[in-house]
């Protein structure tokens, strides 16, 4: 079956522009996560969605970052007024909620470069 | 102190040897532990997960968990050059957010 799908795979933009990153989770997965990975680093949690519950936004680094999930499926991560330090790979993951120990499955990520 | 700690490596082993990757975590209430493999430029791929103390084996991979020592490890038997990658340890706590806390990864190099 289809895995987690992210688009675009690469995004190059100028400092100060807004960007939107998209994630389409595995069908039937109710939990969706966004992470950020800077070069040579581990993954940094950004935000978590579970069904219709309020999202856990505790990892968002600043108010320039926001995310939404429409209809409990597709999610978009928006970064406003991008800065060079926003350059990273943005990874989306999803998991089934039936068991809280369900592992997360990752998409291929969006490589974001801010010039 | 980082929540999840891994030696960055690189850990270099000859082909056919056992590679031992280690991870320690600070939250004593952590419940679930995951190992991901990440090839350069690719996304993390789940290798194994473990919830209970002891060993869990899957093919050439064995995960070992010791909650009292707050230590989890991954053993790779008969290492192959294709195993060369960064291995990420991830821990899930008792809180309700379900988020994973990742270590920064250990780079493994298997020499032919």
Interface residues (C-beta under 8 A of the other chain):
Chain A: X31 X33 X35 X41 X42 X43 X44 X45 X48 X50 X56 X58 X59 X91 X95 X100 X101 X103 X104 X105 X106 X107 X108 X109
Chain B: X4 X31 X32 X34 X36 X42 X43 X44 X45 X46 X49 X51 X88 X90 X92 X97 X98 X99 X100 X101 X102 X103 X104 X105
